[in-house]
């Protein structure tokens, strides 16, 4: 009987290892889980619920682009750039979670909400999407280039609103724009 109990324990341990490996392989986020990954990406690749959230956020980000209103070329360019800049800042904010799955989960939930907010809904504050420090930079830049009033220059507004304002004002300032305006003009997609 002892011999079978030991064998059963080995089989059970092997099954658990196989199941854990299967779960890790089954996780398929929107990005490839190969090559060098940071701690956050590795955590997403090893957890199906985080991988599912990643796919949802990636789809919401794509849908946001697909749903952009047809406006003047300049206004559309501002919206596209503001979305790209916000996404890059959000990814950096998410990656600061390291392997903390609770932190990663919260970052995804907040980003999903910010990408899917409806016209009648309240925007998700920029400070929640990209973190307090990055939102403060956007607000500081906004105040530096704003005209008489500063309505968009508030971390309680969406990042896209603050950033699109910054882009608009930087373009309007032309050659006299501060150096920080360069970061708003050509974001990498």
GITAFEN-V117317 format. One record per residue. RES is the residue in one small letter. PHI is phi in whole degrees, -180 to 180 (999 if undefined). Layout:
BEGIN
res & phi
RES & PHI
RES & PHI
END
This chain:
BEGIN
res & phi
x & 999
x & -59
x & -62
x & -71
x & -63
x & -66
x & -63
x & -62
x & -64
x & -66
x & -62
x & -62
x & -63
x & -64
x & -64
x & -66
x & -63
x & -62
x & -64
x & -64
x & -67
x & -61
x & -62
x & -68
x & -70
x & -73
x & -70
x & -130
x & -75
x & -75
x & -116
x & -71
x & -95
x & -123
x & 76
x & -71
x & -120
x & -78
x & -61
x & -68
x & -61
x & -62
x & -64
x & -65
x & -67
x & -99
x & -135
x & -62
x & -68
x & -70
x & -63
x & -64
x & -62
x & -61
x & -64
x & -64
x & -66
x & -62
x & -68
x & -65
x & -63
x & -63
x & -63
x & -63
x & -64
x & -63
x & -95
x & -63
x & -69
x & -81
x & -130
x & -62
x & -56
x & -66
x & -66
x & -65
x & -61
x & -62
x & -65
x & -61
x & -62
x & -66
x & -65
x & -65
x & -62
x & -63
x & -63
x & -62
x & -67
x & -64
x & -59
x & -64
x & -64
x & -60
x & -67
x & -69
x & -70
x & 63
x & -95
x & -71
x & -64
x & -65
x & -64
x & -63
x & -57
x & -62
x & -61
x & -66
x & -62
x & -66
x & -65
x & -60
x & -61
x & -69
x & -83
x & -111
x & -61
x & -88
x & -61
x & -86
x & -87
x & -77
x & -62
x & -80
x & -58
x & -56
x & -61
x & -78
x & -79
x & -114
x & 96
x & -62
x & -65
x & -68
x & -61
x & -63
x & -66
x & -61
x & -67
x & -60
x & -61
x & -60
x & -64
x & -65
x & -114
x & -73
x & -83
x & -55
x & -110
x & -127
x & -56
x & -77
x & -84
x & -151
x & -65
x & -80
x & -81
x & -69
x & -60
x & -60
x & -66
x & -63
x & -68
x & -64
x & -63
x & -62
x & -63
x & -57
x & -68
x & -62
x & -62
x & -63
x & -80
x & 57
x & -65
x & -87
x & -71
x & -62
x & -60
x & -64
x & -63
x & -58
x & -68
x & -88
x & -86
x & -135
x & -74
x & -80
x & -92
END
